[in-house]
Amino acid sequence: MNATATLTSYRQSPRKVRLVADLVKGKSVEAALSELRYRSKRAAPVFEKLIRSAVANAKMLGMNEKALMVKDIRVDKGPVMKRSMPRAHGRAFPIHKHTSHIVVSLSSTEALFKKEKKAGKEEKKK
């Protein structure tokens, strides 16, 4: 069972947001939150809030809050706002303001442990 939280049209480019996403992917929720708390990137507080939202969603599903880990973070490209900057001789240069869609998935380490245990028992039977 997974608990997810999404953020759409976050006004920062996906390339910059993925730097923060790669830091916390695969870590426990406690480790991820402590990592983000002292990170100086602009997207760090946004990820912290998003992970806390996913934890609240997991609580509603009846999952154990202490045994959660960040299973997956997906940062996708959102819509691009196109603007133009006036330049010399009446020209206009394009400016692209990129946005991101962020999806955080949490899973319980207890469930993963049970799956690994079952797989180990099946291999021993063979």
FENNOR-V904938 format. One record per backbone hydrogen bond with DSSP energy under -1.0 kcal/mol. CO is the residue of the C=O (numbers start at 0). NH is the residue of the N-H. Records with the same first field share a line. If there is no record, write none. Layout:
CO->NH ; NH
//
This chain:
2->105
4->103
6->101
9->11 ; 99
12->16
13->17
16->20
17->21
20->24
23->26
26->69
27->31
28->32
29->33
30->34
31->35
32->36
42->46
43->47
44->48
45->49
46->50
47->51
48->52
49->53
50->54
51->55
52->56
53->57
54->58
55->59
56->60
57->62
58->61
66->108
67->28
68->70 ; 106
69->25
71->104
73->102
75->100
80->96
82->94
84->92
87->90
90->86
92->84
94->82
96->80
98->77
99->9
100->75
101->6
102->73
103->4
104->70 ; 71
105->2
106->68
107->111
108->112
109->113
110->114
111->115
112->116
113->117
114->118
115->119
116->120
117->121
118->122
119->123
120->124
121->125
//
